Amino acid sequence: MNIAESEQPVKIIAKTCGCKDKGTKITYSFIDAYHSLCIDTKDIITSELEACESLLIRTTDESDRLAIESEIIELKMALDLMP
């Protein structure tokens, strides 16, 4: 019997946290990371970007939206600066 395990790209969930006084921040959580010790930095940033874009679609709070848009800009800049 052959069993094939398909490995998906890094799955990350983005969440907003914080209060309105201190500002909203974005946190990330790995989901079922297979071989999480061998993940490339570029793959992580790309997955964080995808998670933020998904979160942006679902958010309704304006302060969260601004924080997520700012995070997306920073992640895109980090990808652009990578070799």
C-alpha positions in Angstrom: 0.0 0.0 0.0 1.3 3.4 -1.0 0.5 6.3 1.2 1.3 9.8 -0.1 1.2 12.8 2.1 0.8 16.0 0.3 2.6 18.8 2.0 0.8 22.2 1.6 2.6 25.5 1.7 3.0 27.0 5.2 -0.4 27.8 6.6 -0.6 30.8 8.9 -3.6 32.5 10.5 -3.5 36.2 11.2 -5.4 37.7 14.1 -5.7 41.2 15.4 -5.1 41.9 19.1 -4.6 44.9 21.3 -6.8 47.7 22.6 -7.7 51.0 21.1 -5.5 52.9 23.6 -2.3 51.1 22.7 -3.1 50.3 19.1 -4.0 47.2 17.2 -1.3 44.6 16.3 -1.3 41.6 14.1 -0.3 38.2 15.5 0.3 35.0 13.5 -0.2 31.3 14.3 1.1 28.3 12.4 -1.5 25.7 11.5 -0.2 22.1 11.0 3.2 23.2 10.0 5.0 20.1 8.6 8.7 20.3 9.0 8.4 23.8 10.6 12.1 23.9 11.2 12.9 23.9 7.5 10.7 26.9 6.4 12.3 29.6 4.4 11.9 33.2 5.5 10.5 34.2 2.2 7.8 31.4 2.5 6.9 32.6 6.0 6.5 36.2 4.9 4.5 35.2 1.8 2.2 33.1 4.1 1.8 36.0 6.5 0.9 38.3 3.6 -1.8 35.8 2.4 -3.1 35.5 5.9 -3.4 39.3 6.3 -5.1 39.7 2.9 -7.6 37.0 4.0 -8.1 38.8 7.3 -8.6 42.2 5.6 -11.5 40.7 3.6 -13.3 39.6 6.8 -12.7 42.5 9.1 -15.4 45.1 9.9 -13.6 47.3 12.4 -11.9 50.4 11.0 -9.0 50.4 13.4 -8.3 46.8 12.6 -8.5 47.5 8.9 -5.9 50.3 9.2 -3.6 48.0 11.2 -3.9 45.2 8.7 -3.4 47.5 5.7 -0.2 48.8 7.4 1.0 45.3 8.0 0.4 44.3 4.4 2.5 47.3 3.2 5.3 46.3 5.5 5.2 42.7 4.4 5.3 43.6 0.8 8.2 45.9 1.4 10.1 43.1 3.2 9.5 40.8 0.3 10.8 43.4 -2.1 14.0 43.8 -0.1 14.7 40.1 0.0 17.2 38.7 -2.6 
